Amino acid sequence: MSEAKRKVTVIYCCDDDLAMYRKTQSFNLNAYGDMIIPQDFKRGKTIVAVCEGEVDIINSVGDKLIGEY
């Protein structure tokens, strides 16, 4: 029997810089249906958000939307 997984996009900052990053990955679920993010993934990161599925971010902190004039 295969383990249940959930596909999520994790938005995070690395502990040694201020840039924001994102990574889409599938993580295992425990017997209660809770998602388990392994310590080796979390190491060196501050997780800002965990979003269901694959997320396409169009604007984030520090980004500027430039409108046409």
C-alpha positions in Angstrom: 0.0 0.0 0.0 1.4 3.4 -1.0 1.5 6.3 1.5 -0.9 9.1 1.1 0.6 12.4 -0.1 -0.4 16.0 -0.5 1.0 18.3 -3.2 1.7 21.8 -1.8 3.6 24.9 -2.6 5.8 26.1 0.3 6.7 29.8 0.4 9.7 30.4 2.5 12.7 32.6 3.3 16.2 31.2 3.9 17.7 32.1 7.3 20.7 33.8 5.7 18.9 36.2 3.3 15.7 38.1 2.9 14.6 36.8 -0.5 11.4 34.7 -0.7 11.3 31.4 -2.5 8.8 28.8 -3.4 8.9 25.1 -3.9 6.1 22.7 -5.0 6.5 19.3 -3.6 4.4 16.3 -2.3 4.7 15.5 1.4 3.5 12.4 3.2 0.4 12.4 5.4 0.3 10.7 8.8 -2.5 8.3 9.9 -4.7 11.3 10.9 -4.3 13.1 7.5 -1.9 15.7 8.8 0.9 16.6 6.4 4.4 16.0 7.6 7.1 18.4 6.4 10.5 16.7 7.1 13.1 18.4 9.3 15.7 18.3 6.5 13.3 20.4 4.3 12.6 22.9 7.1 16.3 23.2 8.1 17.6 26.7 7.4 14.2 28.1 6.3 11.4 30.2 7.8 8.2 28.9 6.2 5.9 31.8 5.4 3.0 29.8 3.9 1.9 26.4 2.8 -0.6 26.5 -0.1 -2.6 23.6 -1.6 -1.3 22.4 -5.0 0.9 24.3 -7.4 0.7 28.1 -7.0 1.6 30.7 -9.5 2.7 33.8 -7.6 2.3 37.0 -9.7 3.4 39.5 -7.1 5.2 39.2 -3.7 7.0 41.4 -1.2 9.5 43.6 -3.0 8.0 43.0 -6.5 6.5 45.9 -8.4 3.8 45.6 -11.0 4.5 48.0 -13.8 1.5 49.2 -15.6 1.5 50.4 -19.2 1.2 54.2 -19.6 
